[in-house]
Structure formats: C-alpha cells, structure tokens
Amino acid sequence: AVCKGRIFMNCSVRTYTAADVPAMVEIWNEVVRDGIAYPQENELDLATGTEFFAAQPVGLAGIIQK
C-alpha cells in the first residue's frame, strides 16, 4: 500500500479492457484541455478513444483501489 496524505491506496497496472476506455478518454481529454503535456488540440470521444488506445503499442491501465 502507498500512503498519499492520509489515504492508503492499493495500486496496480494491467492491460486495459474496453470497460476502462471511458475513464481513459476522460483523463486524456483533461490533459489535452490543459494543453501542457501534449500539443494535441482535439479531444477524444468514445469511438476515437477506442481507436486511439487500440493503436498504441502497449495499452496499460493504472488502477487505484481505495
């Protein structure tokens, strides 16, 4: 377990599934809106997000369980 402030969390990394894509798109779009980490200007929707993440050479999801 990792302590972040007063919250203890169990973290793991695994291959993502289709059920993870909506949350992955939400996180990705937040990064795009902030405009700091990526030069991308267009946000993803579920269809384009599914296609985008499937095209990556490695697809992993970080899972935090409180």
Predicted model as a PDB file, atoms N, CA, C, CB and O in Angstrom, pLDDT in the B-factor column:
MODEL        1                                                                  
ATOM      1  N   ALA A   1       0.843  -1.189   0.000  1.00 48.00           N  
ATOM      2  CA  ALA A   1       0.000   0.000   0.000  1.00 48.00           C  
ATOM      3  C   ALA A   1       0.877   1.237   0.000  1.00 48.00           C  
ATOM      4  CB  ALA A   1      -0.953   0.006   1.216  1.00 48.00           C  
ATOM      5  O   ALA A   1       1.974   1.243   0.559  1.00 48.00           O  
ATOM      6  N   VAL A   2       0.379   2.275  -0.631  1.00 50.00           N  
ATOM      7  CA  VAL A   2       1.083   3.546  -0.716  1.00 50.00           C  
ATOM      8  C   VAL A   2       0.296   4.571   0.083  1.00 50.00           C  
ATOM      9  CB  VAL A   2       1.265   4.003  -2.198  1.00 50.00           C  
ATOM     10  O   VAL A   2      -0.932   4.605   0.014  1.00 50.00           O  
ATOM     11  N   CYS A   3       0.989   5.394   0.831  1.00 50.00           N  
ATOM     12  CA  CYS A   3       0.321   6.439   1.592  1.00 50.00           C  
ATOM     13  C   CYS A   3       0.440   7.751   0.841  1.00 50.00           C  
ATOM     14  CB  CYS A   3       0.916   6.562   3.013  1.00 50.00           C  
ATOM     15  O   CYS A   3       1.548   8.226   0.591  1.00 50.00           O  
ATOM     16  N   LYS A   4      -0.679   8.336   0.482  1.00 54.00           N  
ATOM     17  CA  LYS A   4      -0.714   9.652  -0.153  1.00 54.00           C  
ATOM     18  C   LYS A   4      -1.536  10.535   0.771  1.00 54.00           C  
ATOM     19  CB  LYS A   4      -1.325   9.599  -1.625  1.00 54.00           C  
ATOM     20  O   LYS A   4      -2.764  10.447   0.792  1.00 54.00           O  
ATOM     21  N   GLY A   5      -0.871  11.373   1.522  1.00 56.00           N  
ATOM     22  CA  GLY A   5      -1.585  12.131   2.542  1.00 56.00           C  
ATOM     23  C   GLY A   5      -2.057  11.152   3.593  1.00 56.00           C  
ATOM     24  O   GLY A   5      -1.252  10.439   4.193  1.00 56.00           O  
ATOM     25  N   ARG A   6      -3.344  11.117   3.816  1.00 56.00           N  
ATOM     26  CA  ARG A   6      -3.907  10.191   4.798  1.00 56.00           C  
ATOM     27  C   ARG A   6      -4.693   9.070   4.137  1.00 56.00           C  
ATOM     28  CB  ARG A   6      -4.800  10.938   5.769  1.00 56.00           C  
ATOM     29  O   ARG A   6      -5.363   8.296   4.820  1.00 56.00           O  
ATOM     30  N   ILE A   7      -4.618   8.979   2.834  1.00 57.00           N  
ATOM     31  CA  ILE A   7      -5.355   7.945   2.108  1.00 57.00           C  
ATOM     32  C   ILE A   7      -4.400   6.817   1.762  1.00 57.00           C  
ATOM     33  CB  ILE A   7      -6.022   8.522   0.822  1.00 57.00           C  
ATOM     34  O   ILE A   7      -3.344   7.055   1.174  1.00 57.00           O  
ATOM     35  N   PHE A   8      -4.754   5.605   2.115  1.00 56.00           N  
ATOM     36  CA  PHE A   8      -3.954   4.448   1.746  1.00 56.00           C  
ATOM     37  C   PHE A   8      -4.587   3.815   0.522  1.00 56.00           C  
ATOM     38  CB  PHE A   8      -3.848   3.427   2.920  1.00 56.00           C  
ATOM     39  O   PHE A   8      -5.793   3.570   0.484  1.00 56.00           O  
ATOM     40  N   MET A   9      -3.755   3.552  -0.484  1.00 63.00           N  
ATOM     41  CA  MET A   9      -4.271   3.018  -1.735  1.00 63.00           C  
ATOM     42  C   MET A   9      -3.474   1.798  -2.160  1.00 63.00           C  
ATOM     43  CB  MET A   9      -4.238   4.084  -2.830  1.00 63.00           C  
ATOM     44  O   MET A   9      -2.269   1.711  -1.925  1.00 63.00           O  
ATOM     45  N   ASN A  10      -4.158   0.868  -2.782  1.00 77.00           N  
ATOM     46  CA  ASN A  10      -3.506  -0.247  -3.455  1.00 77.00           C  
ATOM     47  C   ASN A  10      -3.500   0.086  -4.939  1.00 77.00           C  
ATOM     48  CB  ASN A  10      -4.233  -1.622  -3.166  1.00 77.00           C  
ATOM     49  O   ASN A  10      -4.545   0.384  -5.518  1.00 77.00           O  
ATOM     50  N   CYS A  11      -2.340   0.037  -5.545  1.00 77.00           N  
ATOM     51  CA  CYS A  11      -2.202   0.392  -6.948  1.00 77.00           C  
ATOM     52  C   CYS A  11      -1.720  -0.819  -7.734  1.00 77.00           C  
ATOM     53  CB  CYS A  11      -1.231   1.578  -7.123  1.00 77.00           C  
ATOM     54  O   CYS A  11      -0.935  -1.628  -7.238  1.00 77.00           O  
ATOM     55  N   SER A  12      -2.201  -0.930  -8.962  1.00 81.00           N  
ATOM     56  CA  SER A  12      -1.729  -1.990  -9.839  1.00 81.00           C  
ATOM     57  C   SER A  12      -1.781  -1.484 -11.278  1.00 81.00           C  
ATOM     58  CB  SER A  12      -2.579  -3.287  -9.667  1.00 81.00           C  
ATOM     59  O   SER A  12      -2.459  -0.502 -11.579  1.00 81.00           O  
ATOM     60  N   VAL A  13      -1.063  -2.162 -12.150  1.00 82.00           N  
ATOM     61  CA  VAL A  13      -1.047  -1.847 -13.579  1.00 82.00           C  
ATOM     62  C   VAL A  13      -1.377  -3.131 -14.317  1.00 82.00           C  
ATOM     63  CB  VAL A  13       0.344  -1.257 -14.039  1.00 82.00           C  
ATOM     64  O   VAL A  13      -0.835  -4.194 -14.017  1.00 82.00           O  
ATOM     65  N   ARG A  14      -2.279  -3.018 -15.294  1.00 84.00           N  
ATOM     66  CA  ARG A  14      -2.668  -4.190 -16.070  1.00 84.00           C  
ATOM     67  C   ARG A  14      -3.028  -3.746 -17.483  1.00 84.00           C  
ATOM     68  CB  ARG A  14      -3.861  -4.938 -15.399  1.00 84.00           C  
ATOM     69  O   ARG A  14      -3.179  -2.554 -17.747  1.00 84.00           O  
ATOM     70  N   THR A  15      -3.160  -4.689 -18.367  1.00 87.00           N  
ATOM     71  CA  THR A  15      -3.631  -4.399 -19.715  1.00 87.00           C  
ATOM     72  C   THR A  15      -5.054  -3.852 -19.610  1.00 87.00           C  
ATOM     73  CB  THR A  15      -3.576  -5.676 -20.627  1.00 87.00           C  
ATOM     74  O   THR A  15      -5.889  -4.404 -18.894  1.00 87.00           O  
ATOM     75  N   TYR A  16      -5.318  -2.769 -20.326  1.00 88.00           N  
ATOM     76  CA  TYR A  16      -6.653  -2.180 -20.227  1.00 88.00           C  
ATOM     77  C   TYR A  16      -7.684  -3.031 -20.954  1.00 88.00           C  
ATOM     78  CB  TYR A  16      -6.654  -0.760 -20.792  1.00 88.00           C  
ATOM     79  O   TYR A  16      -7.353  -3.827 -21.832  1.00 88.00           O  
ATOM     80  N   THR A  17      -8.941  -2.842 -20.567  1.00 90.00           N  
ATOM     81  CA  THR A  17     -10.062  -3.512 -21.223  1.00 90.00           C  
ATOM     82  C   THR A  17     -10.999  -2.439 -21.785  1.00 90.00           C  
ATOM     83  CB  THR A  17     -10.823  -4.463 -20.225  1.00 90.00           C  
ATOM     84  O   THR A  17     -10.838  -1.250 -21.508  1.00 90.00           O  
ATOM     85  N   ALA A  18     -11.964  -2.872 -22.566  1.00 92.00           N  
ATOM     86  CA  ALA A  18     -12.942  -1.937 -23.132  1.00 92.00           C  
ATOM     87  C   ALA A  18     -13.670  -1.162 -22.035  1.00 92.00           C  
ATOM     88  CB  ALA A  18     -13.958  -2.691 -24.000  1.00 92.00           C  
ATOM     89  O   ALA A  18     -14.056  -0.012 -22.246  1.00 92.00           O  
ATOM     90  N   ALA A  19     -13.859  -1.769 -20.886  1.00 93.00           N  
ATOM     91  CA  ALA A  19     -14.537  -1.096 -19.777  1.00 93.00           C  
ATOM     92  C   ALA A  19     -13.719   0.074 -19.228  1.00 93.00           C  
ATOM     93  CB  ALA A  19     -14.824  -2.092 -18.660  1.00 93.00           C  
ATOM     94  O   ALA A  19     -14.277   0.969 -18.594  1.00 93.00           O  
ATOM     95  N   ASP A  20     -12.405   0.079 -19.462  1.00 90.00           N  
ATOM     96  CA  ASP A  20     -11.534   1.148 -18.980  1.00 90.00           C  
ATOM     97  C   ASP A  20     -11.526   2.370 -19.897  1.00 90.00           C  
ATOM     98  CB  ASP A  20     -10.130   0.627 -18.826  1.00 90.00           C  
ATOM     99  O   ASP A  20     -11.154   3.461 -19.465  1.00 90.00           O  
ATOM    100  N   VAL A  21     -11.925   2.202 -21.141  1.00 93.00           N  
ATOM    101  CA  VAL A  21     -11.766   3.261 -22.142  1.00 93.00           C  
ATOM    102  C   VAL A  21     -12.493   4.553 -21.763  1.00 93.00           C  
ATOM    103  CB  VAL A  21     -12.272   2.774 -23.484  1.00 93.00           C  
ATOM    104  O   VAL A  21     -11.897   5.618 -21.928  1.00 93.00           O  
ATOM    105  N   PRO A  22     -13.723   4.540 -21.272  1.00 95.00           N  
ATOM    106  CA  PRO A  22     -14.351   5.823 -20.921  1.00 95.00           C  
ATOM    107  C   PRO A  22     -13.535   6.644 -19.919  1.00 95.00           C  
ATOM    108  CB  PRO A  22     -15.729   5.575 -20.354  1.00 95.00           C  
ATOM    109  O   PRO A  22     -13.403   7.856 -20.090  1.00 95.00           O  
ATOM    110  N   ALA A  23     -12.998   6.023 -18.899  1.00 91.00           N  
ATOM    111  CA  ALA A  23     -12.179   6.745 -17.924  1.00 91.00           C  
ATOM    112  C   ALA A  23     -10.863   7.192 -18.545  1.00 91.00           C  
ATOM    113  CB  ALA A  23     -11.911   5.870 -16.693  1.00 91.00           C  
ATOM    114  O   ALA A  23     -10.377   8.283 -18.248  1.00 91.00           O  
ATOM    115  N   MET A  24     -10.282   6.359 -19.406  1.00 91.00           N  
ATOM    116  CA  MET A  24      -9.034   6.729 -20.076  1.00 91.00           C  
ATOM    117  C   MET A  24      -9.247   7.949 -20.973  1.00 91.00           C  
ATOM    118  CB  MET A  24      -8.493   5.544 -20.905  1.00 91.00           C  
ATOM    119  O   MET A  24      -8.403   8.845 -21.017  1.00 91.00           O  
ATOM    120  N   VAL A  25     -10.375   7.984 -21.687  1.00 94.00           N  
ATOM    121  CA  VAL A  25     -10.706   9.124 -22.548  1.00 94.00           C  
ATOM    122  C   VAL A  25     -10.891  10.378 -21.691  1.00 94.00           C  
ATOM    123  CB  VAL A  25     -11.993   8.836 -23.382  1.00 94.00           C  
ATOM    124  O   VAL A  25     -10.426  11.457 -22.059  1.00 94.00           O  
ATOM    125  N   GLU A  26     -11.558  10.240 -20.568  1.00 93.00           N  
ATOM    126  CA  GLU A  26     -11.778  11.385 -19.684  1.00 93.00           C  
ATOM    127  C   GLU A  26     -10.453  11.966 -19.193  1.00 93.00           C  
ATOM    128  CB  GLU A  26     -12.648  10.975 -18.487  1.00 93.00           C  
ATOM    129  O   GLU A  26     -10.265  13.183 -19.201  1.00 93.00           O  
ATOM    130  N   ILE A  27      -9.548  11.108 -18.772  1.00 90.00           N  
ATOM    131  CA  ILE A  27      -8.235  11.551 -18.296  1.00 90.00           C  
ATOM    132  C   ILE A  27      -7.448  12.185 -19.453  1.00 90.00           C  
ATOM    133  CB  ILE A  27      -7.439  10.356 -17.683  1.00 90.00           C  
ATOM    134  O   ILE A  27      -6.855  13.252 -19.298  1.00 90.00           O  
ATOM    135  N   TRP A  28      -7.451  11.522 -20.602  1.00 90.00           N  
ATOM    136  CA  TRP A  28      -6.734  12.033 -21.776  1.00 90.00           C  
ATOM    137  C   TRP A  28      -7.237  13.433 -22.140  1.00 90.00           C  
ATOM    138  CB  TRP A  28      -6.904  11.070 -22.982  1.00 90.00           C  
ATOM    139  O   TRP A  28      -6.442  14.339 -22.391  1.00 90.00           O  
ATOM    140  N   ASN A  29      -8.559  13.600 -22.167  1.00 92.00           N  
ATOM    141  CA  ASN A  29      -9.134  14.885 -22.545  1.00 92.00           C  
ATOM    142  C   ASN A  29      -8.767  15.987 -21.548  1.00 92.00           C  
ATOM    143  CB  ASN A  29     -10.648  14.766 -22.655  1.00 92.00           C  
ATOM    144  O   ASN A  29      -8.588  17.140 -21.941  1.00 92.00           O  
ATOM    145  N   GLU A  30      -8.657  15.648 -20.285  1.00 91.00           N  
ATOM    146  CA  GLU A  30      -8.235  16.627 -19.288  1.00 91.00           C  
ATOM    147  C   GLU A  30      -6.815  17.119 -19.593  1.00 91.00           C  
ATOM    148  CB  GLU A  30      -8.304  16.016 -17.867  1.00 91.00           C  
ATOM    149  O   GLU A  30      -6.524  18.310 -19.485  1.00 91.00           O  
ATOM    150  N   VAL A  31      -5.945  16.195 -19.971  1.00 88.00           N  
ATOM    151  CA  VAL A  31      -4.574  16.555 -20.330  1.00 88.00           C  
ATOM    152  C   VAL A  31      -4.577  17.451 -21.575  1.00 88.00           C  
ATOM    153  CB  VAL A  31      -3.721  15.281 -20.578  1.00 88.00           C  
ATOM    154  O   VAL A  31      -3.850  18.444 -21.629  1.00 88.00           O  
ATOM    155  N   VAL A  32      -5.391  17.099 -22.565  1.00 90.00           N  
ATOM    156  CA  VAL A  32      -5.480  17.898 -23.797  1.00 90.00           C  
ATOM    157  C   VAL A  32      -6.002  19.298 -23.472  1.00 90.00           C  
ATOM    158  CB  VAL A  32      -6.404  17.203 -24.843  1.00 90.00           C  
ATOM    159  O   VAL A  32      -5.461  20.282 -23.977  1.00 90.00           O  
ATOM    160  N   ARG A  33      -7.035  19.408 -22.645  1.00 89.00           N  
ATOM    161  CA  ARG A  33      -7.585  20.716 -22.291  1.00 89.00           C  
ATOM    162  C   ARG A  33      -6.550  21.589 -21.578  1.00 89.00           C  
ATOM    163  CB  ARG A  33      -8.820  20.546 -21.406  1.00 89.00           C  
ATOM    164  O   ARG A  33      -6.479  22.796 -21.812  1.00 89.00           O  
ATOM    165  N   ASP A  34      -5.757  20.973 -20.715  1.00 87.00           N  
ATOM    166  CA  ASP A  34      -4.716  21.727 -20.008  1.00 87.00           C  
ATOM    167  C   ASP A  34      -3.648  22.229 -20.966  1.00 87.00           C  
ATOM    168  CB  ASP A  34      -4.075  20.862 -18.923  1.00 87.00           C  
ATOM    169  O   ASP A  34      -3.032  23.266 -20.720  1.00 87.00           O  
ATOM    170  N   GLY A  35      -3.420  21.499 -22.063  1.00 82.00           N  
ATOM    171  CA  GLY A  35      -2.502  21.930 -23.101  1.00 82.00           C  
ATOM    172  C   GLY A  35      -1.039  21.990 -22.704  1.00 82.00           C  
ATOM    173  O   GLY A  35      -0.249  22.671 -23.358  1.00 82.00           O  
ATOM    174  N   ILE A  36      -0.668  21.298 -21.657  1.00 76.00           N  
ATOM    175  CA  ILE A  36       0.707  21.368 -21.171  1.00 76.00           C  
ATOM    176  C   ILE A  36       1.543  20.183 -21.661  1.00 76.00           C  
ATOM    177  CB  ILE A  36       0.721  21.419 -19.647  1.00 76.00           C  
ATOM    178  O   ILE A  36       2.678  20.370 -22.099  1.00 76.00           O  
ATOM    179  N   ALA A  37       1.001  18.984 -21.593  1.00 70.00           N  
ATOM    180  CA  ALA A  37       1.794  17.790 -21.863  1.00 70.00           C  
ATOM    181  C   ALA A  37       1.804  17.377 -23.329  1.00 70.00           C  
ATOM    182  CB  ALA A  37       1.283  16.659 -21.039  1.00 70.00           C  
ATOM    183  O   ALA A  37       2.774  16.774 -23.789  1.00 70.00           O  
ATOM    184  N   TYR A  38       0.752  17.686 -24.066  1.00 69.00           N  
ATOM    185  CA  TYR A  38       0.657  17.237 -25.457  1.00 69.00           C  
ATOM    186  C   TYR A  38       0.222  18.407 -26.330  1.00 69.00           C  
ATOM    187  CB  TYR A  38      -0.338  16.045 -25.596  1.00 69.00           C  
ATOM    188  O   TYR A  38      -0.547  19.258 -25.883  1.00 69.00           O  
ATOM    189  N   PRO A  39       0.706  18.459 -27.574  1.00 76.00           N  
ATOM    190  CA  PRO A  39       0.282  19.533 -28.475  1.00 76.00           C  
ATOM    191  C   PRO A  39      -1.069  19.251 -29.136  1.00 76.00           C  
ATOM    192  CB  PRO A  39       1.334  19.750 -29.546  1.00 76.00           C  
ATOM    193  O   PRO A  39      -1.534  20.040 -29.958  1.00 76.00           O  
ATOM    194  N   GLN A  40      -1.693  18.141 -28.785  1.00 81.00           N  
ATOM    195  CA  GLN A  40      -2.971  17.776 -29.386  1.00 81.00           C  
ATOM    196  C   GLN A  40      -4.030  18.811 -29.016  1.00 81.00           C  
ATOM    197  CB  GLN A  40      -3.409  16.362 -28.931  1.00 81.00           C  
ATOM    198  O   GLN A  40      -4.043  19.301 -27.887  1.00 81.00           O  
ATOM    199  N   GLU A  41      -4.917  19.149 -29.952  1.00 84.00           N  
ATOM    200  CA  GLU A  41      -5.953  20.147 -29.704  1.00 84.00           C  
ATOM    201  C   GLU A  41      -7.351  19.551 -29.637  1.00 84.00           C  
ATOM    202  CB  GLU A  41      -5.911  21.197 -30.773  1.00 84.00           C  
ATOM    203  O   GLU A  41      -8.244  20.136 -29.025  1.00 84.00           O  
ATOM    204  N   ASN A  42      -7.550  18.390 -30.262  1.00 89.00           N  
ATOM    205  CA  ASN A  42      -8.882  17.792 -30.315  1.00 89.00           C  
ATOM    206  C   ASN A  42      -9.041  16.730 -29.237  1.00 89.00           C  
ATOM    207  CB  ASN A  42      -9.143  17.185 -31.696  1.00 89.00           C  
ATOM    208  O   ASN A  42      -8.178  15.873 -29.046  1.00 89.00           O  
ATOM    209  N   GLU A  43     -10.181  16.811 -28.532  1.00 94.00           N  
ATOM    210  CA  GLU A  43     -10.474  15.805 -27.529  1.00 94.00           C  
ATOM    211  C   GLU A  43     -10.976  14.534 -28.208  1.00 94.00           C  
ATOM    212  CB  GLU A  43     -11.509  16.329 -26.515  1.00 94.00           C  
ATOM    213  O   GLU A  43     -11.396  14.554 -29.365  1.00 94.00           O  
ATOM    214  N   LEU A  44     -10.926  13.436 -27.471  1.00 95.00           N  
ATOM    215  CA  LEU A  44     -11.411  12.156 -27.957  1.00 95.00           C  
ATOM    216  C   LEU A  44     -12.828  11.922 -27.463  1.00 95.00           C  
ATOM    217  CB  LEU A  44     -10.484  11.013 -27.509  1.00 95.00           C  
ATOM    218  O   LEU A  44     -13.212  12.401 -26.396  1.00 95.00           O  
ATOM    219  N   ASP A  45     -13.605  11.180 -28.248  1.00 97.00           N  
ATOM    220  CA  ASP A  45     -14.876  10.662 -27.757  1.00 97.00           C  
ATOM    221  C   ASP A  45     -14.694   9.152 -27.606  1.00 97.00           C  
ATOM    222  CB  ASP A  45     -16.083  11.020 -28.733  1.00 97.00           C  
ATOM    223  O   ASP A  45     -13.591   8.647 -27.816  1.00 97.00           O  
ATOM    224  N   LEU A  46     -15.727   8.439 -27.254  1.00 96.00           N  
ATOM    225  CA  LEU A  46     -15.572   7.006 -27.005  1.00 96.00           C  
ATOM    226  C   LEU A  46     -15.068   6.268 -28.246  1.00 96.00           C  
ATOM    227  CB  LEU A  46     -16.900   6.406 -26.547  1.00 96.00           C  
ATOM    228  O   LEU A  46     -14.209   5.394 -28.138  1.00 96.00           O  
ATOM    229  N   ALA A  47     -15.592   6.611 -29.414  1.00 97.00           N  
ATOM    230  CA  ALA A  47     -15.183   5.920 -30.646  1.00 97.00           C  
ATOM    231  C   ALA A  47     -13.732   6.226 -31.002  1.00 97.00           C  
ATOM    232  CB  ALA A  47     -16.099   6.317 -31.811  1.00 97.00           C  
ATOM    233  O   ALA A  47     -12.949   5.315 -31.271  1.00 97.00           O  
ATOM    234  N   THR A  48     -13.368   7.526 -31.005  1.00 96.00           N  
ATOM    235  CA  THR A  48     -11.995   7.869 -31.372  1.00 96.00           C  
ATOM    236  C   THR A  48     -11.017   7.444 -30.280  1.00 96.00           C  
ATOM    237  CB  THR A  48     -11.871   9.378 -31.635  1.00 96.00           C  
ATOM    238  O   THR A  48      -9.869   7.110 -30.574  1.00 96.00           O  
ATOM    239  N   GLY A  49     -11.459   7.452 -29.028  1.00 94.00           N  
ATOM    240  CA  GLY A  49     -10.609   6.992 -27.930  1.00 94.00           C  
ATOM    241  C   GLY A  49     -10.327   5.509 -28.024  1.00 94.00           C  
ATOM    242  O   GLY A  49      -9.196   5.070 -27.812  1.00 94.00           O  
ATOM    243  N   THR A  50     -11.347   4.740 -28.340  1.00 94.00           N  
ATOM    244  CA  THR A  50     -11.177   3.294 -28.501  1.00 94.00           C  
ATOM    245  C   THR A  50     -10.166   3.001 -29.601  1.00 94.00           C  
ATOM    246  CB  THR A  50     -12.527   2.617 -28.821  1.00 94.00           C  
ATOM    247  O   THR A  50      -9.281   2.161 -29.436  1.00 94.00           O  
ATOM    248  N   GLU A  51     -10.303   3.696 -30.717  1.00 94.00           N  
ATOM    249  CA  GLU A  51      -9.381   3.523 -31.841  1.00 94.00           C  
ATOM    250  C   GLU A  51      -7.966   3.973 -31.462  1.00 94.00           C  
ATOM    251  CB  GLU A  51      -9.879   4.313 -33.068  1.00 94.00           C  
ATOM    252  O   GLU A  51      -6.993   3.277 -31.754  1.00 94.00           O  
ATOM    253  N   PHE A  52      -7.855   5.124 -30.819  1.00 90.00           N  
ATOM    254  CA  PHE A  52      -6.564   5.674 -30.450  1.00 90.00           C  
ATOM    255  C   PHE A  52      -5.804   4.741 -29.508  1.00 90.00           C  
ATOM    256  CB  PHE A  52      -6.743   7.035 -29.804  1.00 90.00           C  
ATOM    257  O   PHE A  52      -4.640   4.425 -29.754  1.00 90.00           O  
ATOM    258  N   PHE A  53      -6.453   4.304 -28.439  1.00 90.00           N  
ATOM    259  CA  PHE A  53      -5.757   3.456 -27.466  1.00 90.00           C  
ATOM    260  C   PHE A  53      -5.445   2.074 -28.037  1.00 90.00           C  
ATOM    261  CB  PHE A  53      -6.596   3.314 -26.198  1.00 90.00           C  
ATOM    262  O   PHE A  53      -4.429   1.479 -27.676  1.00 90.00           O  
ATOM    263  N   ALA A  54      -6.293   1.557 -28.913  1.00 91.00           N  
ATOM    264  CA  ALA A  54      -6.027   0.258 -29.540  1.00 91.00           C  
ATOM    265  C   ALA A  54      -4.811   0.324 -30.460  1.00 91.00           C  
ATOM    266  CB  ALA A  54      -7.253  -0.214 -30.329  1.00 91.00           C  
ATOM    267  O   ALA A  54      -4.145  -0.689 -30.678  1.00 91.00           O  
ATOM    268  N   ALA A  55      -4.514   1.511 -31.002  1.00 92.00           N  
ATOM    269  CA  ALA A  55      -3.390   1.663 -31.923  1.00 92.00           C  
ATOM    270  C   ALA A  55      -2.045   1.814 -31.205  1.00 92.00           C  
ATOM    271  CB  ALA A  55      -3.622   2.859 -32.813  1.00 92.00           C  
ATOM    272  O   ALA A  55      -0.999   1.779 -31.853  1.00 92.00           O  
ATOM    273  N   GLN A  56      -2.057   1.978 -29.896  1.00 87.00           N  
ATOM    274  CA  GLN A  56      -0.808   2.147 -29.151  1.00 87.00           C  
ATOM    275  C   GLN A  56      -0.093   0.811 -29.007  1.00 87.00           C  
ATOM    276  CB  GLN A  56      -1.078   2.760 -27.763  1.00 87.00           C  
ATOM    277  O   GLN A  56      -0.743  -0.224 -28.859  1.00 87.00           O  
ATOM    278  N   PRO A  57       1.233   0.821 -29.049  1.00 81.00           N  
ATOM    279  CA  PRO A  57       1.977  -0.447 -28.967  1.00 81.00           C  
ATOM    280  C   PRO A  57       1.808  -1.162 -27.627  1.00 81.00           C  
ATOM    281  CB  PRO A  57       3.447  -0.191 -29.209  1.00 81.00           C  
ATOM    282  O   PRO A  57       1.899  -2.388 -27.571  1.00 81.00           O  
ATOM    283  N   VAL A  58       1.565  -0.422 -26.561  1.00 78.00           N  
ATOM    284  CA  VAL A  58       1.329  -1.023 -25.247  1.00 78.00           C  
ATOM    285  C   VAL A  58       0.143  -0.307 -24.640  1.00 78.00           C  
ATOM    286  CB  VAL A  58       2.598  -0.928 -24.314  1.00 78.00           C  
ATOM    287  O   VAL A  58       0.130   0.920 -24.550  1.00 78.00           O  
ATOM    288  N   GLY A  59      -0.849  -1.066 -24.226  1.00 78.00           N  
ATOM    289  CA  GLY A  59      -2.032  -0.461 -23.614  1.00 78.00           C  
ATOM    290  C   GLY A  59      -2.181  -0.912 -22.175  1.00 78.00           C  
ATOM    291  O   GLY A  59      -2.591  -2.041 -21.906  1.00 78.00           O  
ATOM    292  N   LEU A  60      -1.847  -0.031 -21.258  1.00 74.00           N  
ATOM    293  CA  LEU A  60      -1.919  -0.363 -19.848  1.00 74.00           C  
ATOM    294  C   LEU A  60      -2.835   0.609 -19.127  1.00 74.00           C  
ATOM    295  CB  LEU A  60      -0.527  -0.356 -19.219  1.00 74.00           C  
ATOM    296  O   LEU A  60      -3.014   1.749 -19.555  1.00 74.00           O  
ATOM    297  N   ALA A  61      -3.402   0.151 -18.045  1.00 76.00           N  
ATOM    298  CA  ALA A  61      -4.238   1.000 -17.202  1.00 76.00           C  
ATOM    299  C   ALA A  61      -3.706   0.920 -15.776  1.00 76.00           C  
ATOM    300  CB  ALA A  61      -5.746   0.568 -17.269  1.00 76.00           C  
ATOM    301  O   ALA A  61      -3.435  -0.164 -15.258  1.00 76.00           O  
ATOM    302  N   GLY A  62      -3.563   2.066 -15.161  1.00 75.00           N  
ATOM    303  CA  GLY A  62      -3.200   2.113 -13.751  1.00 75.00           C  
ATOM    304  C   GLY A  62      -4.462   2.104 -12.924  1.00 75.00           C  
ATOM    305  O   GLY A  62      -5.350   2.928 -13.144  1.00 75.00           O  
ATOM    306  N   ILE A  63      -4.561   1.204 -11.990  1.00 73.00           N  
ATOM    307  CA  ILE A  63      -5.770   1.033 -11.199  1.00 73.00           C  
ATOM    308  C   ILE A  63      -5.456   1.387  -9.748  1.00 73.00           C  
ATOM    309  CB  ILE A  63      -6.319  -0.424 -11.315  1.00 73.00           C  
ATOM    310  O   ILE A  63      -4.509   0.861  -9.164  1.00 73.00           O  
ATOM    311  N   ILE A  64      -6.254   2.281  -9.174  1.00 70.00           N  
ATOM    312  CA  ILE A  64      -6.099   2.637  -7.768  1.00 70.00           C  
ATOM    313  C   ILE A  64      -7.352   2.164  -7.045  1.00 70.00           C  
ATOM    314  CB  ILE A  64      -5.871   4.185  -7.578  1.00 70.00           C  
ATOM    315  O   ILE A  64      -8.467   2.536  -7.408  1.00 70.00           O  
ATOM    316  N   GLN A  65      -7.163   1.358  -6.039  1.00 67.00           N  
ATOM    317  CA  GLN A  65      -8.273   0.868  -5.235  1.00 67.00           C  
ATOM    318  C   GLN A  65      -8.137   1.455  -3.841  1.00 67.00           C  
ATOM    319  CB  GLN A  65      -8.303  -0.694  -5.189  1.00 67.00           C  
ATOM    320  O   GLN A  65      -7.123   1.255  -3.173  1.00 67.00           O  
ATOM    321  N   LYS A  66      -9.162   2.183  -3.400  1.00 61.00           N  
ATOM    322  CA  LYS A  66      -9.124   2.788  -2.070  1.00 61.00           C  
ATOM    323  C   LYS A  66      -9.633   1.811  -1.040  1.00 61.00           C  
ATOM    324  CB  LYS A  66      -9.948   4.076  -2.029  1.00 61.00           C  
ATOM    325  O   LYS A  66      -9.680   2.133   0.147  1.00 61.00           O  
TER     326      LYS A  66                                                      
ENDMDL                                                                          
END                                                                             
